[in-house]
Amino acid sequence: MDEKVRIGVIGSGFAAHFHLASYRKVYGEAFEVVALCSRNRPQAAALAQAFDVPRIVDDIDALLADPMIDVVDICVPNHLHIELTIRAAQHGKHIICEKPLGGFFGPVGAGETWSADGFSRRAMLDSVMEQSVRVQDAVARAGVTFCYGENWVYAPPITKLNRLMAASASVIMRIEGEESHSGSHAAYARHWSTAGGGSLLRLCVHPIGAALFLKYEEGRRRGGVPIRPVSVIAHAAQLSAIAAFQQQEPKHIGTGWQDVEDFASLIVTFDDGSVAQLTSTDTRLGGIRNFLSAYGSRAVVTANINPNTACQAYTPDGAYFDSEYLVEKTETKEGWSFPAPDEDAVTGYPEELRDFLGAIREGRAPKSDLMLAMDVMEIVYAAYLSAESGTRVTLASFSG
Ligand SMILES: NC(=O)c1ccc[n+]([C@@H]2O[C@H](COP(=O)([O-])OP(=O)(O)OC[C@H]3O[C@@H](n4cnc5c(N)ncnc54)[C@H](O)[C@@H]3O)[C@@H](O)[C@H]2O)c1
């Protein structure tokens, strides 16, 4: 592709906002966001005006059929990702899809009142595996590029960690990572039928994705072949159901979780015998905690995406900072805090979009690709199965 890459963003909520803000920080690529597609007109109009998007389209079919659009950037809820991705591929569009690739939201026709309590995790895993295969087929048949929106792959601290592991020729023996905060505020996140799972699917996909990417990269450096995940063992729980917490007021931690977990921890084993210990919870006070450590044979590196100490601030009264954003999910601005100087950049969004645009233009796979998206989905739902059965789950490619 020689000319400008023309993008149509689908959705006008939180993710659409940070994508549009981050496109502005992408350098060295010729592209234009030509349309914004949303069923929420006022929200779309405000966003289009803020980011100079020339056209708002109400109908997704019209956007997909538009020959003036090369790429669709999918920023809508998880349950729409798979079908939108497949339809976009069928229309010959390249795809940028926010995490996760898909998920299980209940049996066909179950509706939003369906509960995941007691529902077979094996059936969920089988369903997401089938979704992955359908996406893989559609993308391969159309010959389009699929870009998986795992920003941790591009977060500068993770990039540096990867470079230091490469420079030291380290064997990464153990990875430890976490994404946690004090609880999503969104109503959809409290039900499996609308979220596809709990903290494991919403939050842990990030450290899982970054851990897999680091092992893929190590394998490519050493033998040209990515080191792949083999098995998962996991525990999931609702920590906010602890009786003493239920009785305590006031609460500073999210509550109201229905059939979803607010804590999960898993160990992924790789084909070289190394391990990744990954955790997510909606019960952690103190602002968002996004970190990943790699324990290598010649170096140990910790990537503190959030919080990090690039900026440290103190105020005796949080009200003094009312007009200024500090950092995601902090409960208070009072006392010492760690304001993110440029949260989009440290989180990796501009670099992610820059790689995606380059990949689409050059016809190569992005660093965060479909294999990563599929492996993450399988690991998440294999972890749910492991948590249900209390046993280790072998991943499909290795189950023989
Ligand atoms: N990479 C990250 O760090 C990150 C952070 C937040 C969200 N996300 C992902 O972004 C996606 C969107 O999340 P969000 O936080 O922006 O949600 P949101 O609720 O803020 O926005 C969702 C948008 O989708 C639109 N929408 C909802 N249902 C629709 C439908 N049936 N048809 C068409 N449009 C529909 C809504 O009008 C809204 O514009 C999710 O998949 C989420 O996992 C990623």
The ligand as a Gaussian input file, in Angstrom:
#p B3LYP/6-31G(d) Opt

LIG

0 1
 N       -6.272000      -1.852000      25.750000
 C       -6.822000      -1.319000      26.816000
 O       -6.129000      -0.920000      27.744000
 C       -8.318000      -1.167000      26.882000
 C       -8.879000      -0.295000      27.826000
 C      -10.272000      -0.152000      27.831000
 C      -11.056000      -0.865000      26.959000
 N      -10.478000      -1.718000      26.079000
 C      -11.321000      -2.513000      25.161000
 O      -12.041000      -1.644000      24.311000
 C      -13.319000      -2.185000      24.019000
 C      -14.370000      -1.125000      24.267000
 O      -14.351000      -0.774000      25.629000
 P      -14.679000       0.699000      26.123000
 O      -14.095000       0.824000      27.482000
 O      -14.351000       1.689000      25.071000
 O      -16.272000       0.621000      26.265000
 P      -17.285000       1.856000      26.235000
 O      -18.529000       1.340000      26.848000
 O      -16.645000       3.085000      26.793000
 O      -17.529000       2.129000      24.678000
 C      -18.132000       1.159000      23.871000
 C      -18.611000       1.775000      22.569000
 O      -19.241000       0.736000      21.800000
 C      -20.528000       1.193000      21.369000
 N      -21.438000       0.028000      21.274000
 C      -21.906000      -0.702000      22.307000
 N      -22.700000      -1.702000      21.846000
 C      -22.730000      -1.578000      20.505000
 C      -23.373000      -2.288000      19.464000
 N      -24.181000      -3.334000      19.734000
 N      -23.151000      -1.886000      18.192000
 C      -22.353000      -0.827000      17.927000
 N      -21.721000      -0.112000      18.873000
 C      -21.896000      -0.492000      20.132000
 C      -20.974000       2.172000      22.415000
 O      -21.934000       3.099000      21.865000
 C      -19.660000       2.872000      22.754000
 O      -19.406000       3.881000      21.826000
 C      -13.473000      -3.433000      24.876000
 O      -13.275000      -4.564000      24.082000
 C      -12.369000      -3.318000      25.908000
 O      -11.847000      -4.588000      26.294000
 C       -9.133000      -1.864000      26.013000

